[in-house]
Amino acid sequence: MLHSRKPTERDTMSTKSYIIAGAATLAIVGWFAFNSVDGGPDLEAGAVVEESALPSVVVTQVSSELHDVVLTTYGRTQPHREVQVRAKTAGPVVATPLVEGRTVKAGAVVCRQDMDARQAVVAQASAALRKAEADLAATRVLVERGFKSGASLNSDQAALDSARAQLSQAQTERGNITMLAPFDGVFTEQLAELGDYLGPGQPCGTIVELSPLVVEAELSETQVGKIAVGDEVPVRLASGEQASATVTFIQSIANTATRTFTVETEIPNDPVTIRAGMTASLDFGMGRVEATPVPSGILSLSDDGNTGVRYLDADNIVRFAAVETIDETDRGIWVTGLPSPTRIIIEGQDFVSTGTEVDARTRNGAVSSRTSPVAATTRIK
């Protein structure tokens, strides 16, 4: 005989668990089914908006204008001439009348050597000359009276010429003991002191000519053809002084190592106020060209390594123009190679590539004619 079992409390709890698990499973399946049909409008719509937003850049419009091209080179002021006054004869130094650093005139005594026996040699040569003159005069009288032949006159005339030459040589040797300044200048260095024995060719002192001063520059093959002798060149000195130099020499043969040409300019310096050896910058005018001023920080590199500027065409498409920098002023850098007028990208150029359409804003924040406000707002978000 069969007996029915009364459900226990444990059986009741198990049945409720199965019901809850089944309900949860149905809810999850329904949620996935609903989303697969609806497409998840909130999440996907947001993604579509982000993908459709254009990159935003800031632009400003620039135009080219005629600009003076200036080539700045650096050099050093140099004396126009510099010489060491040297001895022409041998002897001890007995006088050094000049003071270092003082200006001197041409012909000033730099050093004087001892006279020694040079004056005696001059006196002896003078006596020999007087005797030769007397002998020639007596011979003429005797020839006229027929006591001597005419050949005697030739012999005495030769003796007279020899005596004159010896006197001139003795006087020159006596004059060589005095060393003189060859030109107006500044006595910069005393090289021989009292008592020093100088032989022929040994230096006594140094004199430099500081008016005019010379400043040299090195110009390339393309630059040297744009200047000429006589051109005026502004000069700025390290001391803050400014002057005007004149081109006086242009080298005809290039330096084989550097392929550059030496150009010399002269600065008037009378009275002497500018010292030699100072750093100087020369501003050579290279003519005028059509150039565009742009901010110095917007230059970028193309994929092939060219330096240039990114700008926008009429359809707000990013373009790249390779440029050449010709000058730098307070307005920025001046470049050639940009179309004119044009809108250059001044912010965001590093985040866009050539051929990309962008949303463009001018510097004052106004939205350009092709900019979408929605897209711009989404980009900021």
PABABA-575958 format. One record per residue (C-alpha): residue number from 1; residue in one letter; chain; x, y, z. Coordinates in steps of 0.1 Angstrom, whole numbers, plus 5000, padded with zeros to 4 digits. Layout:
[node NUM, 'A', 'A', [X, Y, Z]]
...
end
This chain:
[node 1, 'M', 'A', [5000, 5000, 5000]]
[node 2, 'L', 'A', [5015, 5033, 4988]]
[node 3, 'H', 'A', [5016, 5064, 5010]]
[node 4, 'S', 'A', [5020, 5100, 4997]]
[node 5, 'R', 'A', [5049, 5120, 5013]]
[node 6, 'K', 'A', [5042, 5155, 5026]]
[node 7, 'P', 'A', [5064, 5181, 5010]]
[node 8, 'T', 'A', [5091, 5193, 5034]]
[node 9, 'E', 'A', [5103, 5229, 5039]]
[node 10, 'R', 'A', [5136, 5220, 5021]]
[node 11, 'D', 'A', [5116, 5210, 4990]]
[node 12, 'T', 'A', [5097, 5243, 4990]]
[node 13, 'M', 'A', [5129, 5264, 4991]]
[node 14, 'S', 'A', [5145, 5244, 4962]]
[node 15, 'T', 'A', [5115, 5250, 4940]]
[node 16, 'K', 'A', [5116, 5287, 4946]]
[node 17, 'S', 'A', [5153, 5288, 4937]]
[node 18, 'Y', 'A', [5146, 5272, 4904]]
[node 19, 'I', 'A', [5119, 5297, 4897]]
[node 20, 'I', 'A', [5141, 5327, 4905]]
[node 21, 'A', 'A', [5170, 5314, 4884]]
[node 22, 'G', 'A', [5147, 5308, 4854]]
[node 23, 'A', 'A', [5132, 5343, 4857]]
[node 24, 'A', 'A', [5167, 5358, 4858]]
[node 25, 'T', 'A', [5178, 5338, 4827]]
[node 26, 'L', 'A', [5147, 5350, 4808]]
[node 27, 'A', 'A', [5154, 5386, 4817]]
[node 28, 'I', 'A', [5190, 5385, 4805]]
[node 29, 'V', 'A', [5181, 5368, 4772]]
[node 30, 'G', 'A', [5153, 5394, 4767]]
[node 31, 'W', 'A', [5177, 5423, 4773]]
[node 32, 'F', 'A', [5202, 5410, 4748]]
[node 33, 'A', 'A', [5175, 5403, 4723]]
[node 34, 'F', 'A', [5161, 5438, 4727]]
[node 35, 'N', 'A', [5195, 5455, 4723]]
[node 36, 'S', 'A', [5203, 5434, 4692]]
[node 37, 'V', 'A', [5171, 5447, 4675]]
[node 38, 'D', 'A', [5172, 5483, 4688]]
[node 39, 'G', 'A', [5209, 5488, 4682]]
[node 40, 'G', 'A', [5218, 5505, 4715]]
[node 41, 'P', 'A', [5208, 5540, 4704]]
[node 42, 'D', 'A', [5224, 5560, 4732]]
[node 43, 'L', 'A', [5259, 5544, 4731]]
[node 44, 'E', 'A', [5262, 5540, 4693]]
[node 45, 'A', 'A', [5248, 5575, 4685]]
[node 46, 'G', 'A', [5274, 5590, 4707]]
[node 47, 'A', 'A', [5301, 5571, 4689]]
[node 48, 'V', 'A', [5288, 5582, 4655]]
[node 49, 'V', 'A', [5289, 5619, 4666]]
[node 50, 'E', 'A', [5325, 5616, 4678]]
[node 51, 'E', 'A', [5336, 5599, 4645]]
[node 52, 'S', 'A', [5319, 5625, 4624]]
[node 53, 'A', 'A', [5335, 5655, 4642]]
[node 54, 'L', 'A', [5362, 5673, 4622]]
[node 55, 'P', 'A', [5395, 5683, 4639]]
[node 56, 'S', 'A', [5395, 5720, 4649]]
[node 57, 'V', 'A', [5423, 5744, 4642]]
[node 58, 'V', 'A', [5429, 5782, 4646]]
[node 59, 'V', 'A', [5439, 5802, 4615]]
[node 60, 'T', 'A', [5448, 5837, 4606]]
[node 61, 'Q', 'A', [5450, 5853, 4572]]
[node 62, 'V', 'A', [5483, 5867, 4559]]
[node 63, 'S', 'A', [5495, 5883, 4527]]
[node 64, 'S', 'A', [5529, 5888, 4511]]
[node 65, 'E', 'A', [5546, 5922, 4507]]
[node 66, 'L', 'A', [5578, 5936, 4495]]
[node 67, 'H', 'A', [5605, 5930, 4521]]
[node 68, 'D', 'A', [5642, 5941, 4522]]
[node 69, 'V', 'A', [5664, 5910, 4524]]
[node 70, 'V', 'A', [5693, 5916, 4548]]
[node 71, 'L', 'A', [5722, 5893, 4552]]
[node 72, 'T', 'A', [5739, 5896, 4587]]
[node 73, 'T', 'A', [5774, 5884, 4590]]
[node 74, 'Y', 'A', [5799, 5888, 4618]]
[node 75, 'G', 'A', [5835, 5899, 4618]]
[node 76, 'R', 'A', [5861, 5917, 4638]]
[node 77, 'T', 'A', [5875, 5952, 4635]]
[node 78, 'Q', 'A', [5911, 5952, 4623]]
[node 79, 'P', 'A', [5937, 5979, 4618]]
[node 80, 'H', 'A', [5940, 5993, 4583]]
[node 81, 'R', 'A', [5977, 5988, 4585]]
[node 82, 'E', 'A', [6001, 5973, 4612]]
[node 83, 'V', 'A', [6039, 5973, 4609]]
[node 84, 'Q', 'A', [6068, 5966, 4631]]
[node 85, 'V', 'A', [6095, 5993, 4627]]
[node 86, 'R', 'A', [6128, 5974, 4623]]
[node 87, 'A', 'A', [6165, 5983, 4624]]
[node 88, 'K', 'A', [6183, 5988, 4591]]
[node 89, 'T', 'A', [6218, 5987, 4607]]
[node 90, 'A', 'A', [6235, 5972, 4637]]
[node 91, 'G', 'A', [6240, 5989, 4670]]
[node 92, 'P', 'A', [6228, 5994, 4705]]
[node 93, 'V', 'A', [6196, 6013, 4713]]
[node 94, 'V', 'A', [6202, 6046, 4729]]
[node 95, 'A', 'A', [6167, 6063, 4727]]
[node 96, 'T', 'A', [6130, 6052, 4728]]
[node 97, 'P', 'A', [6111, 6084, 4730]]
[node 98, 'L', 'A', [6075, 6071, 4723]]
[node 99, 'V', 'A', [6049, 6060, 4749]]
[node 100, 'E', 'A', [6028, 6029, 4743]]
[node 101, 'G', 'A', [5992, 6037, 4735]]
[node 102, 'R', 'A', [5998, 6073, 4722]]
[node 103, 'T', 'A', [5991, 6085, 4687]]
[node 104, 'V', 'A', [6021, 6094, 4666]]
[node 105, 'K', 'A', [6027, 6112, 4633]]
[node 106, 'A', 'A', [6045, 6099, 4603]]
[node 107, 'G', 'A', [6083, 6106, 4608]]
[node 108, 'A', 'A', [6083, 6104, 4646]]
[node 109, 'V', 'A', [6114, 6087, 4661]]
[node 110, 'V', 'A', [6106, 6053, 4674]]
[node 111, 'C', 'A', [6141, 6042, 4683]]
[node 112, 'R', 'A', [6176, 6055, 4679]]
[node 113, 'Q', 'A', [6208, 6035, 4678]]
[node 114, 'D', 'A', [6243, 6047, 4689]]
[node 115, 'M', 'A', [6261, 6069, 4664]]
[node 116, 'D', 'A', [6294, 6050, 4670]]
[node 117, 'A', 'A', [6320, 6059, 4643]]
[node 118, 'R', 'A', [6294, 6067, 4616]]
[node 119, 'Q', 'A', [6299, 6104, 4619]]
[node 120, 'A', 'A', [6337, 6100, 4614]]
[node 121, 'V', 'A', [6330, 6080, 4583]]
[node 122, 'V', 'A', [6308, 6108, 4570]]
[node 123, 'A', 'A', [6336, 6133, 4578]]
[node 124, 'Q', 'A', [6361, 6112, 4560]]
[node 125, 'A', 'A', [6339, 6108, 4529]]
[node 126, 'S', 'A', [6333, 6146, 4529]]
[node 127, 'A', 'A', [6371, 6152, 4529]]
[node 128, 'A', 'A', [6376, 6128, 4501]]
[node 129, 'L', 'A', [6349, 6145, 4481]]
[node 130, 'R', 'A', [6365, 6179, 4486]]
[node 131, 'K', 'A', [6399, 6166, 4474]]
[node 132, 'A', 'A', [6384, 6150, 4443]]
[node 133, 'E', 'A', [6367, 6183, 4434]]
[node 134, 'A', 'A', [6400, 6201, 4438]]
[node 135, 'D', 'A', [6419, 6176, 4417]]
[node 136, 'L', 'A', [6393, 6179, 4389]]
[node 137, 'A', 'A', [6395, 6217, 4389]]
[node 138, 'A', 'A', [6434, 6217, 4387]]
[node 139, 'T', 'A', [6433, 6191, 4359]]
[node 140, 'R', 'A', [6410, 6213, 4339]]
[node 141, 'V', 'A', [6434, 6242, 4341]]
[node 142, 'L', 'A', [6464, 6221, 4331]]
[node 143, 'V', 'A', [6445, 6206, 4302]]
[node 144, 'E', 'A', [6435, 6240, 4290]]
[node 145, 'R', 'A', [6471, 6251, 4291]]
[node 146, 'G', 'A', [6482, 6220, 4273]]
[node 147, 'F', 'A', [6502, 6205, 4302]]
[node 148, 'K', 'A', [6479, 6174, 4305]]
[node 149, 'S', 'A', [6459, 6154, 4280]]
[node 150, 'G', 'A', [6421, 6153, 4280]]
[node 151, 'A', 'A', [6421, 6117, 4293]]
[node 152, 'S', 'A', [6432, 6131, 4327]]
[node 153, 'L', 'A', [6399, 6148, 4330]]
[node 154, 'N', 'A', [6380, 6116, 4326]]
[node 155, 'S', 'A', [6401, 6099, 4354]]
[node 156, 'D', 'A', [6396, 6128, 4378]]
[node 157, 'Q', 'A', [6359, 6130, 4370]]
[node 158, 'A', 'A', [6355, 6093, 4379]]
[node 159, 'A', 'A', [6373, 6098, 4412]]
[node 160, 'L', 'A', [6349, 6127, 4420]]
[node 161, 'D', 'A', [6318, 6106, 4412]]
[node 162, 'S', 'A', [6332, 6078, 4435]]
[node 163, 'A', 'A', [6338, 6103, 4463]]
[node 164, 'R', 'A', [6302, 6115, 4461]]
[node 165, 'A', 'A', [6288, 6080, 4462]]
[node 166, 'Q', 'A', [6309, 6072, 4492]]
[node 167, 'L', 'A', [6297, 6103, 4510]]
[node 168, 'S', 'A', [6260, 6094, 4502]]
[node 169, 'Q', 'A', [6265, 6059, 4515]]
[node 170, 'A', 'A', [6281, 6071, 4547]]
[node 171, 'Q', 'A', [6253, 6096, 4553]]
[node 172, 'T', 'A', [6226, 6069, 4546]]
[node 173, 'E', 'A', [6243, 6046, 4571]]
[node 174, 'R', 'A', [6243, 6074, 4597]]
[node 175, 'G', 'A', [6206, 6080, 4590]]
[node 176, 'N', 'A', [6198, 6044, 4595]]
[node 177, 'I', 'A', [6204, 6046, 4632]]
[node 178, 'T', 'A', [6171, 6064, 4635]]
[node 179, 'M', 'A', [6139, 6044, 4631]]
[node 180, 'L', 'A', [6109, 6065, 4621]]
[node 181, 'A', 'A', [6071, 6059, 4621]]
[node 182, 'P', 'A', [6061, 6053, 4585]]
[node 183, 'F', 'A', [6025, 6067, 4589]]
[node 184, 'D', 'A', [6002, 6084, 4613]]
[node 185, 'G', 'A', [5989, 6058, 4638]]
[node 186, 'V', 'A', [5991, 6045, 4674]]
[node 187, 'F', 'A', [6023, 6032, 4690]]
[node 188, 'T', 'A', [6010, 6000, 4705]]
[node 189, 'E', 'A', [6041, 5980, 4716]]
[node 190, 'Q', 'A', [6077, 5988, 4726]]
[node 191, 'L', 'A', [6098, 5958, 4714]]
[node 192, 'A', 'A', [6133, 5971, 4721]]
[node 193, 'E', 'A', [6145, 5988, 4753]]
[node 194, 'L', 'A', [6175, 6010, 4760]]
[node 195, 'G', 'A', [6207, 5991, 4757]]
[node 196, 'D', 'A', [6193, 5963, 4735]]
[node 197, 'Y', 'A', [6216, 5955, 4706]]
[node 198, 'L', 'A', [6197, 5954, 4673]]
[node 199, 'G', 'A', [6209, 5939, 4641]]
[node 200, 'P', 'A', [6195, 5946, 4607]]
[node 201, 'G', 'A', [6158, 5935, 4605]]
[node 202, 'Q', 'A', [6152, 5932, 4642]]
[node 203, 'P', 'A', [6120, 5951, 4655]]
[node 204, 'C', 'A', [6120, 5981, 4677]]
[node 205, 'G', 'A', [6082, 5988, 4681]]
[node 206, 'T', 'A', [6048, 5983, 4665]]
[node 207, 'I', 'A', [6026, 6010, 4650]]
[node 208, 'V', 'A', [5990, 6005, 4638]]
[node 209, 'E', 'A', [5967, 6026, 4616]]
[node 210, 'L', 'A', [5932, 6027, 4631]]
[node 211, 'S', 'A', [5916, 6051, 4607]]
[node 212, 'P', 'A', [5900, 6036, 4588]]
[node 213, 'L', 'A', [5892, 6003, 4604]]
[node 214, 'V', 'A', [5887, 5971, 4583]]
[node 215, 'V', 'A', [5860, 5945, 4589]]
[node 216, 'E', 'A', [5860, 5913, 4568]]
[node 217, 'A', 'A', [5831, 5890, 4559]]
[node 218, 'E', 'A', [5827, 5858, 4540]]
[node 219, 'L', 'A', [5799, 5856, 4515]]
[node 220, 'S', 'A', [5787, 5826, 4495]]
[node 221, 'E', 'A', [5786, 5822, 4457]]
[node 222, 'T', 'A', [5750, 5833, 4455]]
[node 223, 'Q', 'A', [5754, 5862, 4479]]
[node 224, 'V', 'A', [5786, 5879, 4466]]
[node 225, 'G', 'A', [5770, 5888, 4433]]
[node 226, 'K', 'A', [5744, 5910, 4450]]
[node 227, 'I', 'A', [5769, 5935, 4464]]
[node 228, 'A', 'A', [5795, 5959, 4448]]
[node 229, 'V', 'A', [5825, 5980, 4457]]
[node 230, 'G', 'A', [5812, 6013, 4471]]
[node 231, 'D', 'A', [5781, 5999, 4488]]
[node 232, 'E', 'A', [5773, 6013, 4522]]
[node 233, 'V', 'A', [5768, 5986, 4550]]
[node 234, 'P', 'A', [5754, 5993, 4584]]
[node 235, 'V', 'A', [5777, 5981, 4612]]
[node 236, 'R', 'A', [5768, 5972, 4649]]
[node 237, 'L', 'A', [5796, 5968, 4674]]
[node 238, 'A', 'A', [5796, 5947, 4705]]
[node 239, 'S', 'A', [5800, 5979, 4725]]
[node 240, 'G', 'A', [5766, 5992, 4713]]
[node 241, 'E', 'A', [5781, 6017, 4688]]
[node 242, 'Q', 'A', [5768, 6019, 4653]]
[node 243, 'A', 'A', [5786, 6030, 4622]]
[node 244, 'S', 'A', [5785, 6029, 4584]]
[node 245, 'A', 'A', [5811, 6009, 4565]]
[node 246, 'T', 'A', [5819, 6010, 4528]]
[node 247, 'V', 'A', [5827, 5979, 4507]]
[node 248, 'T', 'A', [5863, 5984, 4494]]
[node 249, 'F', 'A', [5873, 5950, 4482]]
[node 250, 'I', 'A', [5856, 5918, 4469]]
[node 251, 'Q', 'A', [5878, 5887, 4464]]
[node 252, 'S', 'A', [5879, 5875, 4428]]
[node 253, 'I', 'A', [5888, 5839, 4436]]
[node 254, 'A', 'A', [5868, 5817, 4460]]
[node 255, 'N', 'A', [5883, 5800, 4490]]
[node 256, 'T', 'A', [5887, 5764, 4477]]
[node 257, 'A', 'A', [5878, 5749, 4511]]
[node 258, 'T', 'A', [5847, 5769, 4519]]
[node 259, 'R', 'A', [5837, 5782, 4484]]
[node 260, 'T', 'A', [5832, 5816, 4499]]
[node 261, 'F', 'A', [5845, 5850, 4489]]
[node 262, 'T', 'A', [5862, 5875, 4513]]
[node 263, 'V', 'A', [5847, 5910, 4513]]
[node 264, 'E', 'A', [5864, 5939, 4530]]
[node 265, 'T', 'A', [5847, 5970, 4544]]
[node 266, 'E', 'A', [5862, 6001, 4559]]
[node 267, 'I', 'A', [5848, 6022, 4588]]
[node 268, 'P', 'A', [5859, 6058, 4591]]
[node 269, 'N', 'A', [5875, 6063, 4626]]
[node 270, 'D', 'A', [5889, 6098, 4628]]
[node 271, 'P', 'A', [5893, 6108, 4655]]
[node 272, 'V', 'A', [5900, 6073, 4668]]
[node 273, 'T', 'A', [5870, 6062, 4689]]
[node 274, 'I', 'A', [5866, 6025, 4679]]
[node 275, 'R', 'A', [5892, 6000, 4689]]
[node 276, 'A', 'A', [5906, 5972, 4668]]
[node 277, 'G', 'A', [5896, 5936, 4677]]
[node 278, 'M', 'A', [5859, 5944, 4685]]
[node 279, 'T', 'A', [5831, 5921, 4674]]
[node 280, 'A', 'A', [5811, 5937, 4646]]
[node 281, 'S', 'A', [5780, 5926, 4627]]
[node 282, 'L', 'A', [5775, 5937, 4591]]
[node 283, 'D', 'A', [5741, 5940, 4575]]
[node 284, 'F', 'A', [5744, 5935, 4537]]
[node 285, 'G', 'A', [5714, 5944, 4516]]
[node 286, 'M', 'A', [5704, 5916, 4493]]
[node 287, 'G', 'A', [5676, 5934, 4475]]
[node 288, 'R', 'A', [5638, 5931, 4479]]
[node 289, 'V', 'A', [5615, 5901, 4475]]
[node 290, 'E', 'A', [5578, 5892, 4480]]
[node 291, 'A', 'A', [5577, 5876, 4514]]
[node 292, 'T', 'A', [5551, 5867, 4540]]
[node 293, 'P', 'A', [5555, 5873, 4578]]
[node 294, 'V', 'A', [5544, 5843, 4599]]
[node 295, 'P', 'A', [5548, 5834, 4636]]
[node 296, 'S', 'A', [5581, 5816, 4642]]
[node 297, 'G', 'A', [5565, 5787, 4660]]
[node 298, 'I', 'A', [5543, 5774, 4632]]
[node 299, 'L', 'A', [5570, 5759, 4610]]
[node 300, 'S', 'A', [5567, 5721, 4606]]
[node 301, 'L', 'A', [5582, 5693, 4586]]
[node 302, 'S', 'A', [5566, 5675, 4557]]
[node 303, 'D', 'A', [5569, 5637, 4553]]
[node 304, 'D', 'A', [5598, 5642, 4530]]
[node 305, 'G', 'A', [5617, 5664, 4554]]
[node 306, 'N', 'A', [5609, 5698, 4539]]
[node 307, 'T', 'A', [5604, 5728, 4562]]
[node 308, 'G', 'A', [5571, 5746, 4556]]
[node 309, 'V', 'A', [5538, 5760, 4567]]
[node 310, 'R', 'A', [5504, 5743, 4568]]
[node 311, 'Y', 'A', [5475, 5764, 4555]]
[node 312, 'L', 'A', [5439, 5760, 4544]]
[node 313, 'D', 'A', [5425, 5762, 4509]]
[node 314, 'A', 'A', [5390, 5776, 4501]]
[node 315, 'D', 'A', [5374, 5743, 4512]]
[node 316, 'N', 'A', [5391, 5741, 4546]]
[node 317, 'I', 'A', [5414, 5714, 4534]]
[node 318, 'V', 'A', [5449, 5713, 4550]]
[node 319, 'R', 'A', [5477, 5721, 4525]]
[node 320, 'F', 'A', [5515, 5722, 4530]]
[node 321, 'A', 'A', [5538, 5748, 4514]]
[node 322, 'A', 'A', [5576, 5744, 4515]]
[node 323, 'V', 'A', [5590, 5778, 4525]]
[node 324, 'E', 'A', [5624, 5795, 4527]]
[node 325, 'T', 'A', [5632, 5818, 4556]]
[node 326, 'I', 'A', [5648, 5850, 4545]]
[node 327, 'D', 'A', [5646, 5872, 4576]]
[node 328, 'E', 'A', [5635, 5875, 4612]]
[node 329, 'T', 'A', [5620, 5906, 4628]]
[node 330, 'D', 'A', [5597, 5917, 4655]]
[node 331, 'R', 'A', [5568, 5907, 4633]]
[node 332, 'G', 'A', [5580, 5871, 4631]]
[node 333, 'I', 'A', [5599, 5853, 4604]]
[node 334, 'W', 'A', [5596, 5863, 4568]]
[node 335, 'V', 'A', [5592, 5834, 4543]]
[node 336, 'T', 'A', [5588, 5828, 4506]]
[node 337, 'G', 'A', [5567, 5800, 4491]]
[node 338, 'L', 'A', [5533, 5807, 4505]]
[node 339, 'P', 'A', [5503, 5816, 4483]]
[node 340, 'S', 'A', [5490, 5851, 4490]]
[node 341, 'P', 'A', [5466, 5858, 4506]]
[node 342, 'T', 'A', [5461, 5826, 4525]]
[node 343, 'R', 'A', [5450, 5813, 4559]]
[node 344, 'I', 'A', [5478, 5798, 4578]]
[node 345, 'I', 'A', [5472, 5774, 4607]]
[node 346, 'I', 'A', [5486, 5789, 4639]]
[node 347, 'E', 'A', [5472, 5764, 4664]]
[node 348, 'G', 'A', [5467, 5727, 4659]]
[node 349, 'Q', 'A', [5490, 5723, 4629]]
[node 350, 'D', 'A', [5508, 5694, 4645]]
[node 351, 'F', 'A', [5476, 5674, 4649]]
[node 352, 'V', 'A', [5464, 5675, 4613]]
[node 353, 'S', 'A', [5478, 5661, 4581]]
[node 354, 'T', 'A', [5478, 5673, 4545]]
[node 355, 'G', 'A', [5445, 5666, 4527]]
[node 356, 'T', 'A', [5424, 5666, 4559]]
[node 357, 'E', 'A', [5392, 5687, 4561]]
[node 358, 'V', 'A', [5391, 5707, 4594]]
[node 359, 'D', 'A', [5369, 5731, 4613]]
[node 360, 'A', 'A', [5387, 5765, 4612]]
[node 361, 'R', 'A', [5384, 5793, 4637]]
[node 362, 'T', 'A', [5400, 5826, 4633]]
[node 363, 'R', 'A', [5422, 5840, 4660]]
[node 364, 'N', 'A', [5393, 5860, 4676]]
[node 365, 'G', 'A', [5372, 5828, 4679]]
[node 366, 'A', 'A', [5347, 5835, 4651]]
[node 367, 'V', 'A', [5336, 5803, 4633]]
[node 368, 'S', 'A', [5346, 5802, 4596]]
[node 369, 'S', 'A', [5319, 5799, 4569]]
[node 370, 'R', 'A', [5324, 5761, 4565]]
[node 371, 'T', 'A', [5327, 5753, 4602]]
[node 372, 'S', 'A', [5299, 5732, 4618]]
[node 373, 'P', 'A', [5289, 5745, 4653]]
[node 374, 'V', 'A', [5277, 5710, 4663]]
[node 375, 'A', 'A', [5309, 5693, 4653]]
[node 376, 'A', 'A', [5330, 5720, 4669]]
[node 377, 'T', 'A', [5311, 5717, 4702]]
[node 378, 'T', 'A', [5315, 5679, 4701]]
[node 379, 'R', 'A', [5352, 5683, 4695]]
[node 380, 'I', 'A', [5356, 5705, 4726]]
[node 381, 'K', 'A', [5336, 5680, 4746]]
end
